[in-house]
Amino acid sequence: MKILHVATHGSVTRGGAVQMVRLARALASRGHRVKAVFNREKREEIEGISILEERGVEVEALPLEPMRLKNLVSFRKMVLREGFQVVHAHRDPALRFAYFSLWNTGVPLVAQRGTTYRPKGVIPFILRRGGVAGIVAVAHAVKTSLVRVGIPEGKVKVVYGSVDIHRFHPALGGTRVREEVKIPIRAPVVGMVAALVGKKGYPLFLKACQDVAAVFSGLRLLMVGAGRPSKYGKEAAPLKERAIFVGHREKVEEYMAAMDVVVCASTKGEGLTGSLREAMALGKPVVSTAVSGNPEAVIPGKTGLLVPVGDPASMARAILVILSNPCLARRLGNNGRRWASRVFPDDRRVGIMEELYRELVE
């Protein structure tokens, strides 16, 4: 098949773009012709495109602005000229652009929905229309949020994001990272992998860890993600040198391997948090807020522990339960690894997407 992905991400190595990249690469590896169009003036402005090109994915830059008729026409002509059979739009701006550009062409358009945020503006209208042939929701919670705003249930297919279960493997050790950031080899480490933005819940996490530190004096917090740590200076101050922010890291698996517990403290707007999939693949016990689709993967007492959104006291208790019980930690980690290996591998996801594309084309 000839498959075109349309994205508004500026980098292919962070956030939701990672899942788009994983899918495009896997499809290309199976012999499909795959192209990705990014919302940029020049190819040079797209960070990390070599990750796509090394697997045979073509990359093109084009400003995805619906009010620029020239670009709408240019995109439409490219799709028809090159014979793309399916166009897969990631994020709302890409969907809006592709929808109006491909109006009345008959080319199936797939919309990707990665969060439980209520769609705004013209997007609900677009999702209901026949110009969108299918909608991919990354969790059942996302599908439910769409049905609530009038999207036909049969139009939405749940396809979980994937993780490289060979890259994120329990055999990976965390010694190098502990040495790098000066964490004692036996110190308990609780970590988060998320951008330093409001919805990720860092203030709640830091507050919870103040209670954990009162029990485990050697506790260290390892926080991986782009952003300004100074935003959380008030919450981090009582933890002093225990709170370690390292910024964005490409080899995030090495930093997660150094953690004893991986936490998701998000408060809203998730789909199914990627760091949880990765932590489970690594065999790490996880604690997550019961936000969006996360309870679909974090099954209390089996693959992790769930806590209410916005409740640092409950989060502290869950972390303490795991740190205080090595047998439980090991069992949760092992169960999580088995779950991730069965539900989140790349092959499973790309197979489901191939089937969906073929149904739409036929």
ABEGO torsion letter per residue (X at the ends): XBBBBBBABABAABEAAAAAAAAAAAAAAAGBBBBBBBBBABAAABBGAAAAAAAGBBBBBBBBBAABAAAAAAAAAAAAAAGBABBBBBEAAAAAAAAAAABGAGBBBBBBBABABBBBEAAAAAAABAABABBBBABAAAAAAAAAAGBBAAABBBBBBBBBAAABBAABBAAAAAAAAGBBAABBBBBBBBBBBAAAGAAAAAAAAAAAAAABAABBBBBBEBEBAAAAAAAAAAAEAABBBAEBBABAAAAAAABABBBBABABGBBBBAAAAAAAAAGBBBBBBBBEAAAAABBBGAAEBBBBBGBAAAAAAAAAAAAABAAAAAAAAAAAAAAAAAAABAAAAAAAAAAAAAAAAX
